[in-house]
Amino acid sequence: MNALHHEWLALQGQHERYEALALGVKLVAFAACALVAQPALAVPLLALLWLQEAVLKTFQSRLGERLLAVERGLTAGDAVAMQLHSDWLASRPRGAGLVAAYLKSALRPTVALPYPLLMLLVVAVA
């Protein structure tokens, strides 16, 4: 196995780990709805969990971009292995761009779906 194969295996494992962490954040959000009786506390907590999941998904998307580059390199035979951070640093957003990336992740349907509904549920039940 060459370096690109090893990199792909490592990145794929981490990509899946971020997916599991995001699911864990969702499960904590559901538990928070059940355990926090006051909407004044539950709604901000849900908003923070939503943003935390968005950050995780942003990190995951960076790994996904590198995975695609590695896959293209494996197919074409021209990619340089072990360049995750160099590639990311070359295109790293700063300030408002980074915040925009987190917000974009927060608005993805797979991330956003439960949070507004849980917020409405907490307010409706109270």
Residue pairs with C-beta under 8 A, 6 or more apart in sequence:
2 81
3 81
3 82
4 70
4 73
4 74
4 79
4 81
5 74
6 81
7 70
7 81
7 82
7 84
8 67
8 70
8 71
8 74
11 63
11 66
11 67
11 70
11 84
12 67
14 63
15 60
15 63
15 64
15 67
18 56
18 57
18 59
18 60
18 63
19 60
21 56
22 53
22 56
22 57
22 60
22 111
25 49
25 52
25 53
25 56
26 53
26 114
28 49
29 46
29 49
29 50
29 114
29 115
29 118
30 114
30 118
32 42
32 45
32 46
32 49
33 42
33 46
33 118
33 121
33 122
36 42
36 45
36 122
37 126
38 126
39 122
39 123
39 126
42 119
42 122
43 119
43 122
43 123
46 115
46 118
46 119
46 122
47 115
47 119
49 115
50 106
50 111
50 112
50 115
51 102
51 106
53 106
53 111
54 102
54 103
54 105
54 106
54 111
55 102
55 105
57 105
57 108
57 111
58 101
58 102
58 104
58 105
61 105
62 84
62 88
63 84
65 87
65 88
66 83
66 84
66 87
66 88
69 79
69 83
69 87
70 79
70 81
72 79
73 79
73 80
73 81
92 98
93 100
93 101
105 111
106 112
